[in-house]
Amino acid sequence: MMWEELGISGGTAIIILVALYFIIKWAVKNGTIEAYEKITGNKVKDDIDEFFQKEAAEKENKETQ
């Protein structure tokens, strides 16, 4: 097999392919979001932004009570 000629075992090849899949998926997602924001002028919020906003609001509510 081609991997063996390169000195890479099958398990290592699978790990590399899976890592490449997630890196490319992440890059495409970020590129799409960036292009959408430039075209529309709207900022896209992700789950982390919403989580921190809820946490800050809860903290503010506790301080005011």
HTML snippet that shows the backbone in 3Dmol.js (N, CA, C, O; Angstrom):
<script src="https://3Dmol.org/build/3Dmol-min.js"></script>
<div id="view" style="width:600px;height:400px;position:relative"></div>
<script>
const pdb = `
ATOM      1  N   MET A   1       0.838  -1.174   0.000  1.00  0.00           N
ATOM      2  CA  MET A   1       0.000   0.000   0.000  1.00  0.00           C
ATOM      3  C   MET A   1       0.888   1.244   0.000  1.00  0.00           C
ATOM      4  O   MET A   1       2.047   1.192   0.413  1.00  0.00           O
ATOM      5  N   MET A   2       0.341   2.339  -0.459  1.00  0.00           N
ATOM      6  CA  MET A   2       1.104   3.573  -0.596  1.00  0.00           C
ATOM      7  C   MET A   2       1.621   4.072   0.756  1.00  0.00           C
ATOM      8  O   MET A   2       2.744   4.570   0.839  1.00  0.00           O
ATOM      9  N   TRP A   3       0.814   3.944   1.817  1.00  0.00           N
ATOM     10  CA  TRP A   3       1.220   4.430   3.139  1.00  0.00           C
ATOM     11  C   TRP A   3       2.466   3.708   3.634  1.00  0.00           C
ATOM     12  O   TRP A   3       3.349   4.317   4.238  1.00  0.00           O
ATOM     13  N   GLU A   4       2.531   2.407   3.376  1.00  0.00           N
ATOM     14  CA  GLU A   4       3.675   1.624   3.836  1.00  0.00           C
ATOM     15  C   GLU A   4       4.951   2.041   3.104  1.00  0.00           C
ATOM     16  O   GLU A   4       6.038   2.018   3.682  1.00  0.00           O
ATOM     17  N   GLU A   5       4.817   2.420   1.843  1.00  0.00           N
ATOM     18  CA  GLU A   5       5.969   2.886   1.093  1.00  0.00           C
ATOM     19  C   GLU A   5       6.512   4.188   1.675  1.00  0.00           C
ATOM     20  O   GLU A   5       7.709   4.461   1.591  1.00  0.00           O
ATOM     21  N   LEU A   6       5.622   4.989   2.267  1.00  0.00           N
ATOM     22  CA  LEU A   6       6.031   6.248   2.884  1.00  0.00           C
ATOM     23  C   LEU A   6       6.504   6.056   4.319  1.00  0.00           C
ATOM     24  O   LEU A   6       7.009   6.992   4.940  1.00  0.00           O
ATOM     25  N   GLY A   7       6.341   4.849   4.845  1.00  0.00           N
ATOM     26  CA  GLY A   7       6.765   4.558   6.205  1.00  0.00           C
ATOM     27  C   GLY A   7       5.728   4.937   7.246  1.00  0.00           C
ATOM     28  O   GLY A   7       6.064   5.170   8.407  1.00  0.00           O
ATOM     29  N   ILE A   8       4.465   5.000   6.835  1.00  0.00           N
ATOM     30  CA  ILE A   8       3.378   5.364   7.752  1.00  0.00           C
ATOM     31  C   ILE A   8       2.470   4.152   7.901  1.00  0.00           C
ATOM     32  O   ILE A   8       2.064   3.543   6.912  1.00  0.00           O
ATOM     33  N   SER A   9       2.155   3.806   9.156  1.00  0.00           N
ATOM     34  CA  SER A   9       1.262   2.673   9.372  1.00  0.00           C
ATOM     35  C   SER A   9      -0.182   3.097   9.117  1.00  0.00           C
ATOM     36  O   SER A   9      -0.481   4.286   9.001  1.00  0.00           O
ATOM     37  N   GLY A  10      -1.064   2.119   9.033  1.00  0.00           N
ATOM     38  CA  GLY A  10      -2.465   2.396   8.753  1.00  0.00           C
ATOM     39  C   GLY A  10      -3.137   3.237   9.819  1.00  0.00           C
ATOM     40  O   GLY A  10      -3.922   4.131   9.505  1.00  0.00           O
ATOM     41  N   GLY A  11      -2.833   2.955  11.090  1.00  0.00           N
ATOM     42  CA  GLY A  11      -3.435   3.712  12.183  1.00  0.00           C
ATOM     43  C   GLY A  11      -3.011   5.168  12.175  1.00  0.00           C
ATOM     44  O   GLY A  11      -3.821   6.065  12.408  1.00  0.00           O
ATOM     45  N   THR A  12      -1.740   5.392  11.906  1.00  0.00           N
ATOM     46  CA  THR A  12      -1.242   6.766  11.829  1.00  0.00           C
ATOM     47  C   THR A  12      -1.897   7.503  10.668  1.00  0.00           C
ATOM     48  O   THR A  12      -2.235   8.680  10.791  1.00  0.00           O
ATOM     49  N   ALA A  13      -2.076   6.822   9.552  1.00  0.00           N
ATOM     50  CA  ALA A  13      -2.702   7.435   8.384  1.00  0.00           C
ATOM     51  C   ALA A  13      -4.139   7.844   8.705  1.00  0.00           C
ATOM     52  O   ALA A  13      -4.576   8.922   8.305  1.00  0.00           O
ATOM     53  N   ILE A  14      -4.866   7.006   9.412  1.00  0.00           N
ATOM     54  CA  ILE A  14      -6.250   7.328   9.773  1.00  0.00           C
ATOM     55  C   ILE A  14      -6.284   8.545  10.692  1.00  0.00           C
ATOM     56  O   ILE A  14      -7.125   9.427  10.518  1.00  0.00           O
ATOM     57  N   ILE A  15      -5.386   8.600  11.662  1.00  0.00           N
ATOM     58  CA  ILE A  15      -5.343   9.744  12.582  1.00  0.00           C
ATOM     59  C   ILE A  15      -5.046  11.026  11.819  1.00  0.00           C
ATOM     60  O   ILE A  15      -5.663  12.058  12.081  1.00  0.00           O
ATOM     61  N   ILE A  16      -4.111  10.973  10.879  1.00  0.00           N
ATOM     62  CA  ILE A  16      -3.762  12.158  10.088  1.00  0.00           C
ATOM     63  C   ILE A  16      -4.951  12.595   9.240  1.00  0.00           C
ATOM     64  O   ILE A  16      -5.238  13.789   9.154  1.00  0.00           O
ATOM     65  N   LEU A  17      -5.641  11.655   8.619  1.00  0.00           N
ATOM     66  CA  LEU A  17      -6.794  11.997   7.783  1.00  0.00           C
ATOM     67  C   LEU A  17      -7.925  12.593   8.604  1.00  0.00           C
ATOM     68  O   LEU A  17      -8.575  13.541   8.162  1.00  0.00           O
ATOM     69  N   VAL A  18      -8.171  12.056   9.791  1.00  0.00           N
ATOM     70  CA  VAL A  18      -9.217  12.599  10.651  1.00  0.00           C
ATOM     71  C   VAL A  18      -8.853  14.013  11.102  1.00  0.00           C
ATOM     72  O   VAL A  18      -9.704  14.903  11.114  1.00  0.00           O
ATOM     73  N   ALA A  19      -7.598  14.218  11.471  1.00  0.00           N
ATOM     74  CA  ALA A  19      -7.156  15.552  11.879  1.00  0.00           C
ATOM     75  C   ALA A  19      -7.305  16.538  10.720  1.00  0.00           C
ATOM     76  O   ALA A  19      -7.772  17.658  10.927  1.00  0.00           O
ATOM     77  N   LEU A  20      -6.925  16.150   9.530  1.00  0.00           N
ATOM     78  CA  LEU A  20      -7.077  17.023   8.365  1.00  0.00           C
ATOM     79  C   LEU A  20      -8.541  17.347   8.096  1.00  0.00           C
ATOM     80  O   LEU A  20      -8.871  18.474   7.726  1.00  0.00           O
ATOM     81  N   TYR A  21      -9.415  16.367   8.279  1.00  0.00           N
ATOM     82  CA  TYR A  21     -10.845  16.592   8.083  1.00  0.00           C
ATOM     83  C   TYR A  21     -11.346  17.703   8.998  1.00  0.00           C
ATOM     84  O   TYR A  21     -12.026  18.622   8.543  1.00  0.00           O
ATOM     85  N   PHE A  22     -11.012  17.623  10.289  1.00  0.00           N
ATOM     86  CA  PHE A  22     -11.502  18.625  11.231  1.00  0.00           C
ATOM     87  C   PHE A  22     -10.856  19.992  11.013  1.00  0.00           C
ATOM     88  O   PHE A  22     -11.511  21.015  11.209  1.00  0.00           O
ATOM     89  N   ILE A  23      -9.599  20.028  10.615  1.00  0.00           N
ATOM     90  CA  ILE A  23      -8.934  21.302  10.333  1.00  0.00           C
ATOM     91  C   ILE A  23      -9.587  21.980   9.136  1.00  0.00           C
ATOM     92  O   ILE A  23      -9.854  23.181   9.172  1.00  0.00           O
ATOM     93  N   ILE A  24      -9.845  21.223   8.082  1.00  0.00           N
ATOM     94  CA  ILE A  24     -10.475  21.793   6.889  1.00  0.00           C
ATOM     95  C   ILE A  24     -11.911  22.211   7.196  1.00  0.00           C
ATOM     96  O   ILE A  24     -12.361  23.261   6.737  1.00  0.00           O
ATOM     97  N   LYS A  25     -12.631  21.399   7.966  1.00  0.00           N
ATOM     98  CA  LYS A  25     -14.007  21.739   8.348  1.00  0.00           C
ATOM     99  C   LYS A  25     -14.025  23.053   9.131  1.00  0.00           C
ATOM    100  O   LYS A  25     -14.872  23.909   8.873  1.00  0.00           O
ATOM    101  N   TRP A  26     -13.108  23.224  10.079  1.00  0.00           N
ATOM    102  CA  TRP A  26     -13.023  24.441  10.885  1.00  0.00           C
ATOM    103  C   TRP A  26     -12.699  25.652   9.999  1.00  0.00           C
ATOM    104  O   TRP A  26     -13.291  26.720  10.160  1.00  0.00           O
ATOM    105  N   ALA A  27     -11.760  25.478   9.069  1.00  0.00           N
ATOM    106  CA  ALA A  27     -11.355  26.578   8.201  1.00  0.00           C
ATOM    107  C   ALA A  27     -12.489  27.012   7.274  1.00  0.00           C
ATOM    108  O   ALA A  27     -12.693  28.207   7.060  1.00  0.00           O
ATOM    109  N   VAL A  28     -13.214  26.061   6.733  1.00  0.00           N
ATOM    110  CA  VAL A  28     -14.338  26.390   5.847  1.00  0.00           C
ATOM    111  C   VAL A  28     -15.431  27.103   6.627  1.00  0.00           C
ATOM    112  O   VAL A  28     -15.999  28.082   6.144  1.00  0.00           O
ATOM    113  N   LYS A  29     -15.731  26.622   7.830  1.00  0.00           N
ATOM    114  CA  LYS A  29     -16.762  27.252   8.658  1.00  0.00           C
ATOM    115  C   LYS A  29     -16.389  28.696   8.974  1.00  0.00           C
ATOM    116  O   LYS A  29     -17.217  29.594   8.825  1.00  0.00           O
ATOM    117  N   ASN A  30     -15.156  28.927   9.408  1.00  0.00           N
ATOM    118  CA  ASN A  30     -14.714  30.280   9.741  1.00  0.00           C
ATOM    119  C   ASN A  30     -14.694  31.182   8.514  1.00  0.00           C
ATOM    120  O   ASN A  30     -15.057  32.355   8.605  1.00  0.00           O
ATOM    121  N   GLY A  31     -14.279  30.657   7.384  1.00  0.00           N
ATOM    122  CA  GLY A  31     -14.272  31.445   6.154  1.00  0.00           C
ATOM    123  C   GLY A  31     -15.667  31.827   5.711  1.00  0.00           C
ATOM    124  O   GLY A  31     -15.892  32.945   5.248  1.00  0.00           O
ATOM    125  N   THR A  32     -16.604  30.908   5.849  1.00  0.00           N
ATOM    126  CA  THR A  32     -17.991  31.186   5.485  1.00  0.00           C
ATOM    127  C   THR A  32     -18.581  32.252   6.391  1.00  0.00           C
ATOM    128  O   THR A  32     -19.247  33.172   5.916  1.00  0.00           O
ATOM    129  N   ILE A  33     -18.344  32.136   7.684  1.00  0.00           N
ATOM    130  CA  ILE A  33     -18.858  33.121   8.637  1.00  0.00           C
ATOM    131  C   ILE A  33     -18.248  34.485   8.361  1.00  0.00           C
ATOM    132  O   ILE A  33     -18.957  35.491   8.381  1.00  0.00           O
ATOM    133  N   GLU A  34     -16.953  34.536   8.105  1.00  0.00           N
ATOM    134  CA  GLU A  34     -16.280  35.801   7.836  1.00  0.00           C
ATOM    135  C   GLU A  34     -16.835  36.457   6.575  1.00  0.00           C
ATOM    136  O   GLU A  34     -17.068  37.665   6.553  1.00  0.00           O
ATOM    137  N   ALA A  35     -17.045  35.667   5.529  1.00  0.00           N
ATOM    138  CA  ALA A  35     -17.593  36.209   4.285  1.00  0.00           C
ATOM    139  C   ALA A  35     -19.016  36.718   4.495  1.00  0.00           C
ATOM    140  O   ALA A  35     -19.372  37.778   3.980  1.00  0.00           O
ATOM    141  N   TYR A  36     -19.826  35.985   5.239  1.00  0.00           N
ATOM    142  CA  TYR A  36     -21.201  36.406   5.525  1.00  0.00           C
ATOM    143  C   TYR A  36     -21.214  37.727   6.281  1.00  0.00           C
ATOM    144  O   TYR A  36     -22.011  38.615   5.977  1.00  0.00           O
ATOM    145  N   GLU A  37     -20.324  37.857   7.275  1.00  0.00           N
ATOM    146  CA  GLU A  37     -20.263  39.096   8.047  1.00  0.00           C
ATOM    147  C   GLU A  37     -19.850  40.274   7.169  1.00  0.00           C
ATOM    148  O   GLU A  37     -20.376  41.375   7.332  1.00  0.00           O
ATOM    149  N   LYS A  38     -18.920  40.060   6.242  1.00  0.00           N
ATOM    150  CA  LYS A  38     -18.489  41.139   5.351  1.00  0.00           C
ATOM    151  C   LYS A  38     -19.603  41.537   4.392  1.00  0.00           C
ATOM    152  O   LYS A  38     -19.792  42.722   4.119  1.00  0.00           O
ATOM    153  N   ILE A  39     -20.340  40.561   3.882  1.00  0.00           N
ATOM    154  CA  ILE A  39     -21.388  40.839   2.898  1.00  0.00           C
ATOM    155  C   ILE A  39     -22.569  41.551   3.559  1.00  0.00           C
ATOM    156  O   ILE A  39     -23.057  42.555   3.040  1.00  0.00           O
ATOM    157  N   THR A  40     -23.023  41.042   4.687  1.00  0.00           N
ATOM    158  CA  THR A  40     -24.229  41.580   5.311  1.00  0.00           C
ATOM    159  C   THR A  40     -23.946  42.680   6.322  1.00  0.00           C
ATOM    160  O   THR A  40     -24.818  43.511   6.579  1.00  0.00           O
ATOM    161  N   GLY A  41     -22.781  42.708   6.886  1.00  0.00           N
ATOM    162  CA  GLY A  41     -22.469  43.676   7.932  1.00  0.00           C
ATOM    163  C   GLY A  41     -22.967  43.256   9.293  1.00  0.00           C
ATOM    164  O   GLY A  41     -22.783  43.987  10.266  1.00  0.00           O
ATOM    165  N   ASN A  42     -23.599  42.083   9.390  1.00  0.00           N
ATOM    166  CA  ASN A  42     -24.094  41.561  10.669  1.00  0.00           C
ATOM    167  C   ASN A  42     -23.038  40.669  11.304  1.00  0.00           C
ATOM    168  O   ASN A  42     -22.372  39.895  10.617  1.00  0.00           O
ATOM    169  N   LYS A  43     -22.891  40.783  12.622  1.00  0.00           N
ATOM    170  CA  LYS A  43     -21.953  39.913  13.343  1.00  0.00           C
ATOM    171  C   LYS A  43     -22.663  38.613  13.681  1.00  0.00           C
ATOM    172  O   LYS A  43     -23.791  38.631  14.172  1.00  0.00           O
ATOM    173  N   VAL A  44     -22.020  37.505  13.426  1.00  0.00           N
ATOM    174  CA  VAL A  44     -22.563  36.189  13.736  1.00  0.00           C
ATOM    175  C   VAL A  44     -22.094  35.789  15.120  1.00  0.00           C
ATOM    176  O   VAL A  44     -20.897  35.791  15.405  1.00  0.00           O
ATOM    177  N   LYS A  45     -23.048  35.443  15.984  1.00  0.00           N
ATOM    178  CA  LYS A  45     -22.700  35.007  17.332  1.00  0.00           C
ATOM    179  C   LYS A  45     -22.631  33.487  17.346  1.00  0.00           C
ATOM    180  O   LYS A  45     -23.470  32.814  16.747  1.00  0.00           O
ATOM    181  N   ASP A  46     -21.641  32.957  18.023  1.00  0.00           N
ATOM    182  CA  ASP A  46     -21.558  31.514  18.173  1.00  0.00           C
ATOM    183  C   ASP A  46     -22.000  31.125  19.582  1.00  0.00           C
ATOM    184  O   ASP A  46     -22.355  31.986  20.387  1.00  0.00           O
ATOM    185  N   ASP A  47     -21.977  29.856  19.868  1.00  0.00           N
ATOM    186  CA  ASP A  47     -22.451  29.349  21.156  1.00  0.00           C
ATOM    187  C   ASP A  47     -21.658  29.912  22.331  1.00  0.00           C
ATOM    188  O   ASP A  47     -22.222  30.161  23.397  1.00  0.00           O
ATOM    189  N   ILE A  48     -20.376  30.110  22.146  1.00  0.00           N
ATOM    190  CA  ILE A  48     -19.533  30.603  23.239  1.00  0.00           C
ATOM    191  C   ILE A  48     -19.913  32.038  23.586  1.00  0.00           C
ATOM    192  O   ILE A  48     -19.980  32.397  24.762  1.00  0.00           O
ATOM    193  N   ASP A  49     -20.166  32.869  22.555  1.00  0.00           N
ATOM    194  CA  ASP A  49     -20.576  34.247  22.811  1.00  0.00           C
ATOM    195  C   ASP A  49     -21.883  34.286  23.598  1.00  0.00           C
ATOM    196  O   ASP A  49     -22.017  35.052  24.553  1.00  0.00           O
ATOM    197  N   GLU A  50     -22.851  33.452  23.192  1.00  0.00           N
ATOM    198  CA  GLU A  50     -24.129  33.419  23.888  1.00  0.00           C
ATOM    199  C   GLU A  50     -23.960  32.942  25.331  1.00  0.00           C
ATOM    200  O   GLU A  50     -24.617  33.459  26.235  1.00  0.00           O
ATOM    201  N   PHE A  51     -23.096  31.974  25.544  1.00  0.00           N
ATOM    202  CA  PHE A  51     -22.857  31.457  26.892  1.00  0.00           C
ATOM    203  C   PHE A  51     -22.308  32.555  27.796  1.00  0.00           C
ATOM    204  O   PHE A  51     -22.780  32.729  28.920  1.00  0.00           O
ATOM    205  N   PHE A  52     -21.315  33.293  27.313  1.00  0.00           N
ATOM    206  CA  PHE A  52     -20.711  34.346  28.131  1.00  0.00           C
ATOM    207  C   PHE A  52     -21.688  35.494  28.373  1.00  0.00           C
ATOM    208  O   PHE A  52     -21.670  36.107  29.440  1.00  0.00           O
ATOM    209  N   GLN A  53     -22.537  35.788  27.392  1.00  0.00           N
ATOM    210  CA  GLN A  53     -23.527  36.848  27.588  1.00  0.00           C
ATOM    211  C   GLN A  53     -24.541  36.445  28.657  1.00  0.00           C
ATOM    212  O   GLN A  53     -24.904  37.262  29.503  1.00  0.00           O
ATOM    213  N   LYS A  54     -25.002  35.190  28.627  1.00  0.00           N
ATOM    214  CA  LYS A  54     -25.940  34.718  29.646  1.00  0.00           C
ATOM    215  C   LYS A  54     -25.293  34.720  31.022  1.00  0.00           C
ATOM    216  O   LYS A  54     -25.919  35.110  32.007  1.00  0.00           O
ATOM    217  N   GLU A  55     -24.039  34.286  31.090  1.00  0.00           N
ATOM    218  CA  GLU A  55     -23.323  34.251  32.362  1.00  0.00           C
ATOM    219  C   GLU A  55     -23.148  35.661  32.924  1.00  0.00           C
ATOM    220  O   GLU A  55     -23.313  35.874  34.125  1.00  0.00           O
ATOM    221  N   ALA A  56     -22.819  36.615  32.070  1.00  0.00           N
ATOM    222  CA  ALA A  56     -22.650  38.000  32.519  1.00  0.00           C
ATOM    223  C   ALA A  56     -23.978  38.583  32.986  1.00  0.00           C
ATOM    224  O   ALA A  56     -24.021  39.314  33.975  1.00  0.00           O
ATOM    225  N   ALA A  57     -25.060  38.266  32.279  1.00  0.00           N
ATOM    226  CA  ALA A  57     -26.380  38.762  32.667  1.00  0.00           C
ATOM    227  C   ALA A  57     -26.795  38.176  34.010  1.00  0.00           C
ATOM    228  O   ALA A  57     -27.345  38.894  34.844  1.00  0.00           O
ATOM    229  N   GLU A  58     -26.547  36.900  34.238  1.00  0.00           N
ATOM    230  CA  GLU A  58     -26.882  36.260  35.503  1.00  0.00           C
ATOM    231  C   GLU A  58     -26.064  36.868  36.638  1.00  0.00           C
ATOM    232  O   GLU A  58     -26.592  37.106  37.725  1.00  0.00           O
ATOM    233  N   LYS A  59     -24.800  37.117  36.398  1.00  0.00           N
ATOM    234  CA  LYS A  59     -23.950  37.722  37.410  1.00  0.00           C
ATOM    235  C   LYS A  59     -24.424  39.123  37.742  1.00  0.00           C
ATOM    236  O   LYS A  59     -24.424  39.520  38.907  1.00  0.00           O
ATOM    237  N   GLU A  60     -24.828  39.875  36.728  1.00  0.00           N
ATOM    238  CA  GLU A  60     -25.327  41.239  36.931  1.00  0.00           C
ATOM    239  C   GLU A  60     -26.633  41.209  37.721  1.00  0.00           C
ATOM    240  O   GLU A  60     -26.845  42.055  38.589  1.00  0.00           O
ATOM    241  N   ASN A  61     -27.505  40.253  37.436  1.00  0.00           N
ATOM    242  CA  ASN A  61     -28.765  40.125  38.176  1.00  0.00           C
ATOM    243  C   ASN A  61     -28.522  39.797  39.636  1.00  0.00           C
ATOM    244  O   ASN A  61     -29.219  40.316  40.507  1.00  0.00           O
ATOM    245  N   LYS A  62     -27.558  38.955  39.917  1.00  0.00           N
ATOM    246  CA  LYS A  62     -27.245  38.600  41.301  1.00  0.00           C
ATOM    247  C   LYS A  62     -26.686  39.798  42.063  1.00  0.00           C
ATOM    248  O   LYS A  62     -26.968  39.976  43.248  1.00  0.00           O
ATOM    249  N   GLU A  63     -25.890  40.621  41.372  1.00  0.00           N
ATOM    250  CA  GLU A  63     -25.300  41.782  42.029  1.00  0.00           C
ATOM    251  C   GLU A  63     -26.352  42.836  42.330  1.00  0.00           C
ATOM    252  O   GLU A  63     -26.241  43.535  43.337  1.00  0.00           O
ATOM    253  N   THR A  64     -27.369  42.973  41.487  1.00  0.00           N
ATOM    254  CA  THR A  64     -28.386  43.995  41.698  1.00  0.00           C
ATOM    255  C   THR A  64     -29.407  43.573  42.751  1.00  0.00           C
ATOM    256  O   THR A  64     -30.116  44.420  43.295  1.00  0.00           O
ATOM    257  N   GLN A  65     -29.490  42.299  43.041  1.00  0.00           N
ATOM    258  CA  GLN A  65     -30.481  41.831  44.024  1.00  0.00           C
ATOM    259  C   GLN A  65     -29.973  41.917  45.400  1.00  0.00           C
ATOM    260  O   GLN A  65     -30.681  41.563  46.342  1.00  0.00           O
TER     261      GLN A  65
END
`;
const viewer = $3Dmol.createViewer("view");
viewer.addModel(pdb, "pdb");
viewer.setStyle({}, {cartoon: {color: "spectrum"}});
viewer.zoomTo();
viewer.render();
</script>
